[in-house]
Amino acid sequence: MSTYHWLLTFHITAAFFFLGAAVAAATFNVLAVTSKRPSDAASYLRLIRRVLPLMLLGMGAALAFGIALWIEVGYSVGAWWIWGAIVLWAISGGLGQRGGDHQEKARQLAESLAAEGDTHTEELRAILRDPRGAAMSYGAGIAVVGILALMIWKP
């Protein structure tokens, strides 16, 4: 196999780590929002923390191997679709971090409520269903889909 094929293999593998972990985190978030007890919500939100290292590994490795591919193939420095993917990568990371901070706040409250009788409160429901927190997390997901679109259907 050539250097190009090795770089492409690692780039795509890293992208699958990133995407797979992002889908898992989104699924756990939806399960937390729809859970009936704070202990369940806390469990799902803790699972997001478990997939986070895979997501970060995938993000970093996909970027590194993608840049190495860019150099290896010799694409122009002005290749707008590559710059667009990098911008979306940064947006995804920024929004994902903000959404994760929101989920961490919800997890802490859910764990404290679970220890105090395991009944939902309006405060927990409001945090779990906060449209700003959801917008940040889902905005990160939309950015990831944009990256995939650019990488698959590059001009």
C-alpha positions in Angstrom: 0.0 0.0 0.0 1.1 3.5 -0.7 1.5 6.3 1.7 -1.7 7.8 0.3 -3.7 4.6 1.1 -2.3 4.4 4.6 -3.2 8.0 5.3 -6.7 7.6 3.8 -7.3 4.4 5.9 -6.3 6.2 9.1 -8.3 9.3 8.2 -11.4 7.4 7.5 -11.0 5.2 10.6 -10.6 8.3 12.8 -13.7 9.8 11.1 -15.6 6.7 12.1 -14.4 7.1 15.7 -15.5 10.7 15.7 -18.9 10.0 14.0 -19.6 6.9 16.0 -18.9 8.6 19.3 -21.0 11.6 18.3 -24.0 9.4 17.4 -23.6 7.5 20.7 -23.5 10.8 22.7 -26.5 12.1 20.9 -28.4 8.9 21.6 -27.5 9.0 25.3 -28.5 12.6 25.5 -32.0 11.8 24.0 -32.4 9.0 26.4 -31.4 11.3 29.3 -34.0 13.9 28.2 -36.7 11.3 28.0 -35.9 9.4 31.2 -38.4 9.1 33.9 -36.0 9.2 36.9 -33.0 11.4 37.7 -30.9 8.3 38.3 -31.6 7.1 34.7 -30.8 10.5 33.3 -27.5 10.6 35.3 -26.6 7.2 34.0 -27.1 8.2 30.4 -25.2 11.4 30.9 -22.3 9.6 32.5 -22.2 7.3 29.4 -21.6 10.4 27.3 -18.4 11.0 29.3 -17.3 7.4 28.4 -17.5 8.0 24.7 -15.9 11.5 24.9 -12.3 10.2 24.7 -13.2 8.3 21.5 -14.8 11.4 20.0 -11.7 13.5 20.9 -9.4 10.9 19.5 -11.4 10.7 16.3 -11.5 14.5 16.0 -7.8 15.0 16.4 -6.7 12.1 14.3 -9.2 12.9 11.5 -7.8 16.4 11.3 -4.1 15.3 11.5 -4.5 12.6 8.9 -6.7 14.8 6.7 -4.0 17.5 6.7 -1.4 14.9 5.9 -3.5 13.7 3.0 -3.9 17.3 1.8 -0.1 17.6 1.7 0.4 14.1 0.2 -2.1 14.6 -2.6 -1.0 18.1 -3.3 -4.4 19.8 -3.2 -4.3 23.6 -3.6 -3.9 25.7 -0.5 -7.1 27.4 -1.8 -9.2 24.3 -1.8 -12.3 25.8 -0.3 -13.9 22.4 0.5 -11.0 21.5 2.7 -11.1 24.9 4.5 -14.8 24.5 4.8 -14.4 21.1 6.5 -11.7 22.6 8.9 -14.1 25.5 9.8 -16.9 23.0 10.4 -14.6 20.8 12.5 -13.8 23.8 14.7 -17.5 24.8 14.9 -18.4 21.2 15.8 -15.7 21.1 18.6 -16.8 24.5 20.0 -20.5 23.7 20.0 -19.9 20.2 21.3 -17.9 21.5 24.2 -20.6 24.0 25.1 -23.3 21.4 24.8 -21.2 19.0 26.9 -20.8 21.7 29.6 -24.6 22.0 29.7 -25.0 18.2 29.9 -22.4 18.0 32.7 -24.5 20.6 34.7 -27.6 18.4 34.1 -25.7 15.3 35.2 -24.6 16.8 38.4 -28.2 17.9 39.3 -29.6 14.5 38.3 -27.1 12.7 40.5 -27.9 14.9 43.5 -31.7 14.3 42.9 -31.1 10.6 42.5 -29.4 10.6 46.0 -32.3 12.5 47.5 -35.2 10.3 46.5 -34.9 9.9 42.7 -37.8 12.2 41.7 -37.7 14.6 38.8 -38.0 18.3 39.5 -39.0 21.1 37.2 -35.4 22.4 37.4 -34.0 19.2 36.1 -36.6 19.0 33.3 -35.8 22.6 32.4 -32.1 21.9 32.2 -32.5 18.7 30.2 -34.9 20.3 27.8 -33.2 23.7 27.5 -33.3 24.7 23.9 -29.9 26.4 24.0 -28.2 23.3 25.3 -29.9 21.2 22.6 -29.1 23.7 19.9 -25.4 23.6 20.8 -25.3 19.8 20.8 -27.4 19.4 17.6 -25.5 22.2 16.0 -22.3 20.3 16.5 -24.0 17.3 14.9 -25.1 19.3 11.9 -21.5 20.5 11.5 -20.3 16.9 11.5 -22.8 16.1 8.8 -21.5 19.1 6.8 -18.0 17.8 7.2 -19.0 14.4 5.9 -20.9 16.0 2.9 -17.8 18.0 2.0 -15.5 14.9 2.3 -17.7 12.6 0.4 -18.9 14.9 -2.4 -15.8 17.1 -2.6 -15.9 19.4 -5.7 
